[in-house]
Amino acid sequence: MQMLRHDIAFLCTGLVRLSAITLFTITAAFSQMSSISGTVKDQSGASVASAMVAITDDATKTKKTKLSDVSGAYEFTGIAPGGYKVDVQAPGFTTFLKDVTVAGTPLQFDISLELGHDATQVAVEGRIDPYNVVPSVPTQSIFGFDQTIEDIPRSISVADAETMLRYGVKTVNDIVSVSSGSFTGSYFGIPGSVFLRGDIGDNFFRGFRRVENRGNFQTPVAATDHIEVVKGPPSPIYGGGRVGGFLNFIPKSTRSESAKWLEHVTGKVTVTYGSYDEKRGSTEVGVPFKVGTHRAGVYAFFEAEDSHSFYKGVANRYKLGQISADLELSPKLRLVYGFQGFHNEGTQNIGWNRVTQDLVDKQLYLSGSPLVNLSHNGYDIRAGDIPPGTLTSFAFQKDMSGPFFSDPKTASLYALNPATEKLVTLPLDRIMIDAGDFSRATTTTAYFDVNYDFNDEIHFKNQSFMDWMNHQKFSSYGFGAGYRPWTMENKTTIGFDVKPAKWMVVHSLAGFSYRKVTVSAGEERNDFQVVDRRDLSVGATPNDRFAGPYNSNGQITYQYFQTGNYGDTGLFWLGDAVLFDKLMFTTGVRFDRYTPDFTGRDFGETNTRATARQNATTYNASVSYRLPYHLTPYFTAATSRFLDLGQGNELDYSQVQNGTFIQTSNLYEGGVKTSLGQKLFASASIFRQNRASYNNLTRADDYYRTTGAEFEARSYLMRRLSLTAALTWQKPEQLNVPFLLGIPPSLLGIDPVKAYAGRFIGDASIFGLKAPLPVGGQPHVVFSPFATVNVTKQVGFTLGTSWVASVKTGYISDVKLPSYALTRGSVFYQQGKHLFNVGINNMFDKTYFQSQFLFWDVFIKPGALRTASLTYTLTF
């Protein structure tokens, strides 16, 4: 072990020295590079945002394009001395053309636009797309290159804060309104991770993988500048990941990049009040300053929420702070650093138990309390009241009535009291919750970037990232957990842009990274967990409330517990070649060496330690071609090999022990994209993906496959109208017969009245099922059309719906959730610095249901009925 540490230290030291030598050498060679920067304004001096600024090198004919930001600022760095043509376009203005000469010093070039002949007036910000629906800003989220979404050979969706406000996107569950392939059902009532293409998605922060967030804390969507929803595994420069895709969270504090171009301090104050005492407030401020003669900016954001909800007993509270600084120490050297702190308090919940088709169709619920009282203290059931596992039976055949009733003692413990049995109408706001249930999470995230542009062709970047979480939760139906992961990553990237021939341009990225993760994760989930025992029409009682690891004085501990760490040393290369400005090839490969060291247990047994060393290779290959009529077809093949992490970011020791801790996934995707400037964007794709996932109950892999098609369109074709549409067809399947932690007794030949006070587990093969099996709860078709209309210059509205097809709730149950259309909209009024937005979700008070994540075969959660909120924003 000591020798291994010495080798790692030697490798890291050598890499750092190599980077320093490379940096020094290239710095000396390209010290004459410069930059062009300035602001775009109209003749009255008002800033023009989203103006398309292009510069073309007279010698090489290389063209670069950027959009001016909210303050009208633009900047091109790493520019070689010489002559350039500057071309600026914005709606309502005449095209600006001018030749400029760049010397060895930075060129400050401000631009003044004149009104077009048919324009009598222009909005102060002069936006091409005032609703921000058409994606036009380049992103690095897929492959690391500054590319527009049109040129990226992968399905990707973006939405900024303004769009999400108008569309009513408050949690990751609402992202289905703005992105195809993103239907997210209930994951224990905590919207942490978006589901993509029928699979749990990863969470990224500015392009870095965060610790796991499957039901750990609510992702604070309102704290984003914009989100990027990427379908398919990450680029090799980011490492492996889930094949479904990831959500890239761009914090509001990243606006520090534009803050340095402000003339004075600016900011916003936003307050929201809505149904069920929804209260949320935020403030943000950008401050420009200088370091010597160089511009710099800092941006800070703070937000707090204290809200109840449609569901009785459920609340959400959080506090969040962000701060970021952007410093340009020279025209070529830029430092960026930032921090986010977050604390969230809520409750984990699973919705409705005792699910039948009558419950879905008529809200008729089988009420009844357990026949035998197991609580001796009058408050809950403790370890001394009943031996662990007594209320759990293994179903080894389809008809369990004979074996079950042959043991009268067990049968009596499982039975409901006949005197309490009745059918009742269950209110939609009554779900599985108890006063003592809690979910608490604190996270800390920090980053530091060093960017150096040697010239227009060579760029250096070193990035450091840290993410930490402390999360505890408990639900009195029998589940408690605690997770404490932290991760640190450092990545060095060198970008090369070369033009080997007039008809060919090649962009390359190469580098290395090291990631270290330490975690402890525990769950009490098997011995005392009987969800159907509770009568939701009555609420929690001492006879269905189970003690757990946080209230049993150490008598109940984590049956499942893992503690340890892993290192990940990675090398990567990515290339993008453009031939004849039409044919594009993108290829990349990554090599990772993982070194896990974990000690743990799965079922309460003695702890076991396991270590391993294993290599993994990830690759991506894409080709696309620019056809006439603005059409770009593409094809992508990708393979990702990444760690199969648990809910607390841990590896199971048994995975490490048997060498299955790295799981392989594959993606094949083809599609076509089109774009008409900032007026229209559309994409269509078909895909097939495969993945494996370790099941620590069976200690074997589960296999999944999803095939599907996606369509997305966004347009601003008329002056006062924008349209968006997201269509998903998907077919997620499990390729092996699953093991189920909960089987409805009616499917085992047992009257539910005689068995709801206990539970049955078992392999679904006893029902004669043949793989592949449709994954329950994931609908095959989802369609979300929306429209935004400006009635006047100050008043407008957004209206749209998300139609979701009917779907089975589980693998073996016949319960089917009906299709539904969830309509939402908003009315907004803006006058100067003041913005008012009234949003309505579930406008027509539609009753609908979503399936709970399948750890039992069938749980559902009723959707919230109509809610409304008022948001006021003051800009200063």
SEGU-199401 format. One record per residue (C-alpha): x, y, z. Coordinates in steps of 0.2 Angstrom, whole numbers, plus 5000, padded with zeros to 4 digits. Each point is the difference from the previous one (the first is absolute). Example, Ala and Ser with C-alpha at 12.3 -4.5 7.8 and 13.67 -1.06 7.14 Angstrom:
! SEGU-199401
REC|5062|4978|5039
REC|5006|5017|4997
***
This chain:
! SEGU-199401
REC|5000|5000|5000
REC|5014|5012|5004
REC|5009|4996|4984
REC|4983|5004|4991
REC|4999|5016|5008
REC|5018|5005|4996
REC|4996|4995|4982
REC|4984|5011|4999
REC|5010|5015|5008
REC|5014|4998|4988
REC|4987|4999|4985
REC|4991|5016|5006
REC|5016|5009|5003
REC|5006|4996|4983
REC|4984|5005|4992
REC|5001|5017|5009
REC|5018|5003|4995
REC|4995|4995|4982
REC|4986|5012|5000
REC|5011|5014|5007
REC|5013|4997|4987
REC|4987|5000|4986
REC|4992|5015|5006
REC|5016|5010|5001
REC|5006|4994|4983
REC|4984|5005|4991
REC|4999|5016|5009
REC|5016|5006|4994
REC|4996|4995|4982
REC|4984|5008|4999
REC|5002|5016|5011
REC|4994|5011|4986
REC|4982|4995|5000
REC|4987|5013|5004
REC|4981|5002|5001
REC|4985|5010|4994
REC|4986|5005|5012
REC|4987|5014|5002
REC|4982|5003|5002
REC|4985|5001|4987
REC|4988|5014|5002
REC|4987|5010|4990
REC|5001|5018|4996
REC|4992|5005|5016
REC|5014|4991|5010
REC|4989|4985|5006
REC|5008|4983|5000
REC|4995|4988|4987
REC|5000|4982|5007
REC|5001|4984|4989
REC|5007|5009|4985
REC|5010|4988|4989
REC|5018|5006|4999
REC|5011|4992|4988
REC|5019|5003|4995
REC|5008|4992|4985
REC|5019|4999|4999
REC|5005|5008|4983
REC|5015|4988|4998
REC|4993|4984|5005
REC|4981|5004|4997
REC|4997|4991|5017
REC|4983|5007|5007
REC|4996|5001|5018
REC|4982|5005|5007
REC|4994|5005|5017
REC|4984|5008|5007
REC|5001|5016|5010
REC|4994|4997|5018
REC|4987|5009|5010
REC|5011|5015|5002
REC|5004|5000|4981
REC|5018|4994|5003
REC|5009|4988|4989
REC|5018|4994|5000
REC|5012|4990|4989
REC|5016|4994|5008
REC|5016|4992|4993
REC|4999|5010|4984
REC|5015|5001|4989
REC|5006|5017|4994
REC|4993|5005|4983
REC|4985|5006|4990
REC|4982|4994|5004
REC|4983|5004|4994
REC|4987|5003|5013
REC|4982|4996|4996
REC|4986|5003|5013
REC|4981|4996|4997
REC|4985|5003|5011
REC|4982|5001|4996
REC|4993|5018|4997
REC|5018|5006|4996
REC|5010|5002|4984
REC|5014|4988|4998
REC|5017|5007|5007
REC|5015|4996|4990
REC|5018|5007|5003
REC|5018|4995|4997
REC|5012|5001|5015
REC|5018|4997|5003
REC|5006|4991|5016
REC|5017|5004|5006
REC|5009|4992|5015
REC|4990|5008|5013
REC|4981|4997|5004
REC|4988|5010|4988
REC|4985|5008|5008
REC|4987|5002|4986
REC|4983|5006|5005
REC|4986|4998|4987
REC|4985|5012|4997
REC|4986|4993|4990
REC|4988|5010|4990
REC|4981|4997|4999
REC|4994|4991|4984
REC|4990|5009|4987
REC|4984|4991|5005
REC|5003|5002|5019
REC|4992|5014|5010
REC|5006|4994|5017
REC|5009|4986|5007
REC|4999|4992|5018
REC|5014|5006|5011
REC|5008|4984|5000
REC|4997|4997|4982
REC|4999|4981|5001
REC|4998|4989|4985
REC|4990|4988|5010
REC|4992|5009|5014
REC|4993|4984|5007
REC|5017|4991|5001
REC|4992|4984|4993
REC|5012|4997|4984
REC|5017|4993|5006
REC|5013|5011|4992
REC|5014|5002|5013
REC|5015|4987|4998
REC|5002|4987|5014
REC|5014|4989|5005
REC|4989|4987|5009
REC|5001|4986|4988
REC|5017|4999|4993
REC|5009|5014|5008
REC|5001|5011|4984
REC|4991|5017|4998
REC|4986|4993|4989
REC|4982|5005|4996
REC|4987|4987|5003
REC|4997|4999|4982
REC|5018|4993|4997
REC|5000|4988|5015
REC|4997|4982|4994
REC|4989|4996|5015
REC|4983|5004|5007
REC|5001|5014|5012
REC|4988|5013|5007
REC|5003|5017|5009
REC|4989|5011|5010
REC|5004|5016|5009
REC|4993|5007|5016
REC|4987|5011|4991
REC|4993|4986|4989
REC|4999|4989|5016
REC|4990|5014|5009
REC|4988|5002|4986
REC|4998|4981|4997
REC|4998|4996|5019
REC|5015|4990|5002
REC|5003|4999|5019
REC|5008|4983|5002
REC|5008|4987|4989
REC|4983|4992|4998
REC|4995|5015|4990
REC|5014|4999|4987
REC|4989|4989|4989
REC|4992|5017|4995
REC|5016|5006|4992
REC|5010|4984|4995
REC|4996|4984|4990
REC|5005|4984|5008
REC|4998|5006|5018
REC|4985|4993|5008
REC|5003|4999|5019
REC|4988|4991|5011
REC|5000|5000|5019
REC|5017|4995|5008
REC|4995|4999|5019
REC|4992|5017|4998
REC|5017|5009|4999
REC|5004|5007|4982
REC|5019|4998|5000
REC|5004|4992|4984
REC|4991|5001|4983
REC|4996|4984|4991
REC|5007|5000|4982
REC|4994|4987|4987
REC|4993|4989|5014
REC|5015|5000|5011
REC|5006|5010|5015
REC|5011|5015|4993
REC|5016|5006|5007
REC|5002|5017|5009
REC|5014|5012|4993
REC|5005|5017|5007
REC|5009|5011|4986
REC|5006|4984|4991
REC|5006|4990|5016
REC|4991|4985|5007
REC|4992|5003|5017
REC|4997|4988|5014
REC|4985|4989|4997
REC|4983|5008|5003
REC|4987|4987|4998
REC|4986|5005|5012
REC|5013|5009|5012
REC|4995|5018|4997
REC|4990|5011|4989
REC|5010|5007|4986
REC|4998|5019|5001
REC|4995|5003|4982
REC|4996|5019|5004
REC|5018|5002|5004
REC|5006|4997|4983
REC|5005|5012|4986
REC|4995|4986|4988
REC|5000|4981|4999
REC|5006|4989|4987
REC|4992|4983|4998
REC|5011|4988|4991
REC|4994|4983|4993
REC|5013|4986|5000
REC|5016|4998|5010
REC|5012|5014|5003
REC|5015|5004|4989
REC|5016|4991|5003
REC|5008|5017|5007
REC|4987|4999|5014
REC|5002|4981|5004
REC|4987|4986|4999
REC|4982|5001|5006
REC|4983|4994|4998
REC|4994|4996|4982
REC|4983|5010|5002
REC|5009|5016|5002
REC|5003|5014|5013
REC|4993|5017|5006
REC|5014|5014|4999
REC|4996|5013|5014
REC|5007|5017|4995
REC|4999|5011|5016
REC|4994|5018|4999
REC|5017|5005|5007
REC|5008|4996|4983
REC|4994|5017|4995
REC|5016|5006|5008
REC|5007|4998|4982
REC|4988|5014|4994
REC|5001|5010|5016
REC|5017|5006|4995
REC|4993|5009|4985
REC|4987|5010|5010
REC|5001|5019|5002
REC|4994|4999|5018
REC|4993|4988|5013
REC|4984|4991|4994
REC|4989|4987|5008
REC|4982|4993|5003
REC|4989|4997|5014
REC|4986|4986|4997
REC|4986|4995|5012
REC|4987|4986|4997
REC|4984|4996|5009
REC|4989|4986|4995
REC|4987|4987|5005
REC|5003|4990|5016
REC|5010|5014|5007
REC|5014|4999|4987
REC|5013|5013|5005
REC|5016|5002|4991
REC|5012|5015|4999
REC|5016|5004|4992
REC|5013|5014|4997
REC|5014|5001|4988
REC|5013|5013|4996
REC|5014|5003|4987
REC|5015|5011|5004
REC|5013|5005|4988
REC|5017|5005|5006
REC|5018|5000|4993
REC|5016|4992|5004
REC|5013|5012|4994
REC|4994|5005|4983
REC|4991|4984|4997
REC|4981|4997|5002
REC|4993|4988|5013
REC|4983|4996|5007
REC|4992|4992|5015
REC|4982|4993|5000
REC|4990|4994|5016
REC|4984|4992|5001
REC|4990|4995|5016
REC|4983|4991|5001
REC|4989|4993|5013
REC|4983|4990|5000
REC|4988|4996|5013
REC|4985|4991|4993
REC|4986|4988|5004
REC|4993|4990|4986
REC|4984|4992|4993
REC|5004|4985|5010
REC|4995|5000|5018
REC|5015|4999|5012
REC|5013|5004|4986
REC|5011|5015|4999
REC|5015|5006|4992
REC|5013|5012|5007
REC|5017|5005|4994
REC|5013|5013|5000
REC|5013|5003|4986
REC|5015|5011|4997
REC|5011|5002|4985
REC|5014|5012|4996
REC|5012|5000|4986
REC|5014|5011|4994
REC|5008|5002|4982
REC|5017|5009|4999
REC|5009|5003|4984
REC|5018|5003|5005
REC|5006|5002|4982
REC|4992|4999|4983
REC|5004|4982|5001
REC|4999|4994|5018
REC|4984|4999|5009
REC|4995|4993|5017
REC|4983|4994|5005
REC|4995|4994|5017
REC|4983|4997|5009
REC|4991|4992|5014
REC|4983|4994|5004
REC|4993|4995|5017
REC|4983|4992|5002
REC|4989|4993|5014
REC|4983|4991|4996
REC|4987|4993|5012
REC|4986|4990|4994
REC|4991|4983|5002
REC|5002|4984|4990
REC|4984|4993|4995
REC|4994|4986|4988
REC|4982|5005|4997
REC|4986|4987|5001
REC|5001|4982|5006
REC|4987|4986|4998
REC|4999|5004|4981
REC|4985|4993|4990
REC|4992|5005|4984
REC|4985|5006|5010
REC|5012|5012|5010
REC|5006|5007|4983
REC|4983|5001|4992
REC|4989|5005|5014
REC|5011|5004|5015
REC|4993|4985|5009
REC|5012|4995|5014
REC|5000|4984|5010
REC|5000|5007|5018
REC|5005|4989|5015
REC|5012|4999|5014
REC|5011|4985|5005
REC|4991|4986|5011
REC|5015|4998|5012
REC|5007|5015|5009
REC|5019|4998|5000
REC|5004|5017|5009
REC|5004|4998|5019
REC|5004|5019|5003
REC|4984|5007|4992
REC|5011|5010|4987
REC|5009|4989|4988
REC|5006|4982|4997
REC|5018|4997|5006
REC|5013|4987|4999
REC|4994|4991|5016
REC|4982|4999|4994
REC|5003|4989|4986
REC|5015|4990|4993
REC|5008|5008|4984
REC|4992|4994|4984
REC|4985|4992|5008
REC|4988|5010|4989
REC|5009|4995|4984
REC|4997|4984|4990
REC|5008|4993|4985
REC|4988|4995|4986
REC|5007|4985|4992
REC|4985|4995|4989
REC|4986|5009|4992
REC|4986|4994|5012
REC|5006|5003|5018
REC|4984|4997|5008
REC|5004|4982|5006
REC|5017|5004|5007
REC|4994|5016|5008
REC|4985|4994|5009
REC|5009|4984|5006
REC|5008|5012|5013
REC|4986|5007|5010
REC|5011|5011|5011
REC|5008|5009|4984
REC|4983|5001|4992
REC|4993|5009|5015
REC|5014|5012|5000
REC|4997|5004|4982
REC|4981|5002|5001
REC|4990|5016|5001
REC|4986|5001|5013
REC|4984|4995|4991
REC|4990|5012|5012
REC|5010|5015|4992
REC|4999|4995|4982
REC|4990|5011|4988
REC|5002|5009|4984
REC|5002|5019|5001
REC|5004|5014|4988
REC|5018|5005|5002
REC|5003|5019|4998
REC|5014|5004|4988
REC|5010|5010|5012
REC|5001|4986|5013
REC|5016|4990|4997
REC|5013|4990|5010
REC|5007|5012|5012
REC|5002|5001|5019
REC|5004|5015|5011
REC|5017|4993|5005
REC|5006|4997|4982
REC|5014|5010|4994
REC|5013|5003|4986
REC|5015|5012|5003
REC|5014|5003|4988
REC|5014|5013|5001
REC|5012|5001|4984
REC|5015|5011|4997
REC|5007|5002|4982
REC|5015|5010|4995
REC|5010|5002|4984
REC|5016|5009|4994
REC|5005|5002|4981
REC|5016|5007|4992
REC|4998|5004|4982
REC|5014|5005|4989
REC|4999|5004|4981
REC|5016|4998|4992
REC|4993|5006|4983
REC|4985|4997|4989
REC|5005|4982|4999
REC|5007|4994|5016
REC|4991|5001|5017
REC|5004|4994|5017
REC|4988|4996|5015
REC|5002|4993|5017
REC|4984|4997|5010
REC|4998|4995|5018
REC|4983|4994|5007
REC|4994|4995|5017
REC|4983|4994|5006
REC|4994|4994|5017
REC|4984|4994|5007
REC|4993|4995|5017
REC|4983|4992|4999
REC|4988|4991|5012
REC|4983|4995|4998
REC|4987|4989|5009
REC|4982|4994|4996
REC|4990|4991|5013
REC|4994|4987|4988
REC|5017|4992|5003
REC|5014|5009|4991
REC|5014|5010|5006
REC|5017|5005|4991
REC|5015|5011|5002
REC|5013|5005|4987
REC|5016|5010|5001
REC|5009|5000|4984
REC|5013|5013|4994
REC|5009|5001|4984
REC|5015|5010|4993
REC|5005|5001|4982
REC|5014|5009|4991
REC|5001|5000|4981
REC|5012|5008|4988
REC|4995|5002|4981
REC|5010|5007|4986
REC|4990|5005|4984
REC|5008|5001|4983
REC|4992|5007|4984
REC|5009|4997|4984
REC|4996|5003|4982
REC|5011|4987|4990
REC|4992|5004|4984
REC|4988|5014|4993
REC|4986|4987|5000
REC|5003|4993|5017
REC|4999|5006|5018
REC|5005|4989|5015
REC|4996|5004|5018
REC|5007|4989|5014
REC|5000|4998|5018
REC|5012|4990|5010
REC|5003|4998|5019
REC|5000|4991|5016
REC|4990|5000|5016
REC|5000|4993|5017
REC|4984|4997|5011
REC|5000|4995|5018
REC|4984|4994|5009
REC|4997|4996|5018
REC|4983|4994|5006
REC|4991|4992|5014
REC|4982|4994|4996
REC|4988|4990|5011
REC|4982|4995|4998
REC|4987|4991|5012
REC|4989|4993|4987
REC|4996|4981|5001
REC|4996|4995|5018
REC|4986|5012|5004
REC|4992|5007|4985
REC|4982|4995|4997
REC|4992|5014|4990
REC|4982|4992|4997
REC|4998|4999|5019
REC|4995|5018|5002
REC|4982|5005|4996
REC|5002|5017|4991
REC|4982|5005|5003
REC|5004|5000|5019
REC|5018|5005|5000
REC|5015|4994|5010
REC|4996|4990|5015
REC|5012|4992|5013
REC|4996|4983|4992
REC|5007|5005|4983
REC|5013|5012|5005
REC|5018|4992|5001
REC|5015|5006|5010
REC|5016|5002|4990
REC|5018|5005|5001
REC|4997|5018|5006
REC|4987|4996|5014
REC|5004|4983|5007
REC|5015|5004|5011
REC|5011|4989|4990
REC|4989|4984|5000
REC|4996|5002|4981
REC|5016|5003|4989
REC|5003|5000|4982
REC|4999|4982|4993
REC|5008|5007|4984
REC|5016|5010|5003
REC|5014|5005|4989
REC|5015|5011|5004
REC|5016|5003|4990
REC|5007|5009|4985
REC|5006|4999|4982
REC|5012|5009|4989
REC|4998|5003|4981
REC|5015|5005|4990
REC|4994|5004|4982
REC|5008|5004|4984
REC|4990|5007|4985
REC|5000|5006|4982
REC|4987|5007|4990
REC|5000|5006|4982
REC|4988|5010|4988
REC|5004|5001|4982
REC|4991|5011|4987
REC|5002|4996|4982
REC|4995|5012|4986
REC|4989|5009|5013
REC|4987|4986|4998
REC|5007|4983|5006
REC|5003|4998|5019
REC|5009|4986|5010
REC|5000|5000|5019
REC|5010|4986|5009
REC|5006|4998|5017
REC|5007|4988|5012
REC|5003|4999|5019
REC|5010|4988|5011
REC|4996|4999|5018
REC|5009|4990|5014
REC|4989|4997|5015
REC|5006|4996|5017
REC|4985|4996|5012
REC|5003|4995|5018
REC|4984|4997|5009
REC|4994|4991|5016
REC|4982|4996|5003
REC|4985|4988|5002
REC|4984|4997|4990
REC|4989|4991|5013
REC|5006|5004|5017
REC|5015|4987|4999
REC|5017|5003|5006
REC|5009|5014|4990
REC|5012|4994|4986
REC|5013|5010|4992
REC|5004|4999|4981
REC|5012|5009|4989
REC|5003|5000|4981
REC|5009|5008|4986
REC|4991|5000|4983
REC|5002|5010|4984
REC|4986|5006|4989
REC|4999|5008|4982
REC|4986|5012|4994
REC|4998|5006|4983
REC|4989|5010|4989
REC|4999|5001|4981
REC|4989|5012|4990
REC|4998|5006|4982
REC|4988|5013|4993
REC|4998|5009|4983
REC|4993|5017|4996
REC|4988|4998|4986
REC|4991|5014|4990
REC|4984|5008|5008
REC|5009|5001|5017
REC|4998|4981|5004
REC|5014|4991|5009
REC|4998|4981|5002
REC|5011|4991|5013
REC|5004|4983|5007
REC|5009|4997|5017
REC|5006|4984|5008
REC|5007|5000|5018
REC|5005|4988|5014
REC|5001|5005|5018
REC|5009|4990|5014
REC|4997|5008|5017
REC|4998|4996|5018
REC|4983|4993|5005
REC|4997|5011|5015
REC|4986|4999|5013
REC|4988|5013|5006
REC|5014|5007|5012
REC|5013|5000|4987
REC|5008|4984|5007
REC|5006|4984|4992
REC|4993|4983|5008
REC|5015|4990|5007
REC|4993|4985|4991
REC|5001|5009|4984
REC|5019|5003|5003
REC|5002|4983|5006
REC|4993|4991|4985
REC|5007|5013|4987
REC|4983|5007|4994
REC|5001|5018|5006
REC|5003|5007|4983
REC|4985|4998|4989
REC|4999|5002|4981
REC|4987|5009|4990
REC|4998|5004|4981
REC|4991|5013|4990
REC|4996|5000|4981
REC|4991|5016|4995
REC|4996|5008|4983
REC|4991|5015|4996
REC|4998|5017|4990
REC|5001|5018|5006
REC|4995|5016|4992
REC|5002|5018|5004
REC|4995|5017|4993
REC|5011|5012|5009
REC|4991|5005|5016
REC|4983|4997|4993
REC|4998|4981|5000
REC|5008|4985|5006
REC|4994|4982|4998
REC|5007|4983|5003
REC|4994|4982|4998
REC|5010|4984|5006
REC|4998|4982|5002
REC|5010|4990|5013
REC|5004|4983|5008
REC|5009|4999|5016
REC|5005|4985|5011
REC|5007|5000|5018
REC|5003|4989|5015
REC|4997|5003|5018
REC|5006|4990|5016
REC|4986|4994|5011
REC|5007|4998|5018
REC|4985|4990|5005
REC|5003|4986|4987
REC|5019|5004|4998
REC|4998|4999|4982
REC|4998|5013|4985
REC|4983|5006|4994
REC|5000|5004|4981
REC|4990|5014|4992
REC|4997|5006|4982
REC|4990|5015|4993
REC|4996|5004|4982
REC|4991|5016|4996
REC|4998|5015|4989
REC|5000|5019|5005
REC|4995|5016|4992
REC|5002|5018|5006
REC|4996|5016|4991
REC|5002|5018|5006
REC|4995|5015|4989
REC|4999|5019|5001
REC|4993|5002|4982
REC|4988|5014|5004
REC|5003|5017|5009
REC|4989|4996|5015
REC|4999|4981|5000
REC|5012|4986|5005
REC|4996|4981|4999
REC|5008|4985|5008
REC|4997|4982|4999
REC|5008|4984|5008
REC|4994|4983|4994
REC|5007|4983|5008
REC|4996|4982|4995
REC|5010|4988|5010
REC|5000|4981|5004
REC|5010|4997|5016
REC|5002|4981|5004
REC|5008|4989|5013
REC|5009|4986|4991
REC|5000|4988|5015
REC|4985|4995|5012
REC|5002|5012|5015
REC|5000|4997|5019
REC|4986|5009|5009
REC|5001|5007|5017
REC|4981|5001|5001
REC|4987|4989|4992
REC|4981|5003|5001
REC|4992|4986|5010
REC|4986|4999|4988
REC|5012|4994|4987
REC|5005|4986|5011
REC|4983|4993|5003
REC|4997|5008|5017
REC|4986|5012|5004
REC|5009|5017|5004
REC|4989|5002|5016
REC|5010|4985|5007
REC|5017|5006|4995
REC|5002|5019|4999
REC|5008|5001|5017
REC|5015|4991|4993
REC|5009|4999|4984
REC|5006|4987|4987
REC|5016|5001|4990
REC|5006|4988|4986
REC|5006|4998|4982
REC|4987|5004|4987
REC|5005|4984|4991
REC|4987|4991|5011
REC|4986|5009|4989
REC|5007|4992|4984
REC|5006|5016|4993
REC|5012|5000|4985
REC|5013|5014|4997
REC|5000|5013|4994
REC|4988|5009|5011
REC|4993|5018|4998
REC|5007|5011|5014
REC|4985|5005|5010
REC|4995|5018|5002
REC|5010|5007|4985
REC|4987|5005|4987
REC|5003|4996|4982
REC|4994|5017|4993
REC|5002|5018|5007
REC|4996|5016|4991
REC|5002|5018|5006
REC|4995|5014|4988
REC|5001|5018|5007
REC|4997|5017|4993
REC|5005|5018|5006
REC|4991|5015|4994
REC|5004|5018|5003
REC|4983|5009|4999
REC|5009|5017|5002
REC|5018|5005|5003
REC|4997|4998|5019
REC|4987|4986|5001
REC|5001|4982|4995
REC|4995|4983|5004
REC|5007|4982|4999
REC|4988|4985|4998
REC|5004|4982|4997
REC|4997|4982|5005
REC|5009|4984|5003
REC|4990|4984|4994
REC|5006|4984|5008
REC|4994|4983|4993
REC|4993|4987|5012
REC|5012|4988|5008
REC|5001|4984|5011
REC|5006|5004|5017
REC|5011|4984|5002
REC|5007|4984|4993
REC|4987|4988|5006
REC|4985|5010|5006
REC|4986|5004|4987
REC|4996|5017|5008
REC|5001|5013|4986
REC|5002|5019|5001
REC|4989|5009|4988
REC|5007|5013|4988
REC|4998|5018|5005
REC|5004|5018|4993
REC|5007|5012|5013
REC|4997|5018|4994
REC|5011|5014|5007
REC|5002|5018|4996
REC|5005|5017|5006
REC|4996|5019|4997
REC|5014|5012|5001
REC|5001|5019|5000
REC|5016|5010|4999
REC|5001|5019|5002
REC|5018|5006|5001
REC|5009|4992|5014
REC|4984|4991|5007
REC|4995|4983|4995
REC|4984|4991|5006
REC|4996|4982|4995
REC|4985|4990|5005
REC|5002|4981|4997
REC|4987|4986|5001
REC|5004|4982|5001
REC|4987|4987|4996
REC|4989|5013|4993
REC|4984|4989|4998
REC|5002|4991|5017
REC|5004|4984|4991
REC|5001|4984|5011
REC|5015|4990|4995
REC|5012|4987|5007
REC|5019|4996|4998
REC|5008|4984|5005
REC|5013|4999|5014
REC|5017|4994|4996
REC|4999|4981|4999
REC|5008|4994|5016
REC|4983|4991|5004
REC|4989|4995|4985
REC|4986|5013|5002
REC|5000|5016|5009
REC|4992|5016|4992
REC|5000|5018|5005
REC|4985|5012|4996
REC|5005|5016|4991
REC|4997|5017|5008
REC|4984|5008|4995
REC|4999|5018|4994
REC|5013|5012|5007
REC|5004|5018|4997
REC|5014|5012|5004
REC|5005|5018|4998
REC|5018|5005|4997
REC|5006|5018|5000
REC|5018|5005|4994
REC|5008|5017|5003
REC|5016|5003|4989
REC|5012|5013|5006
***
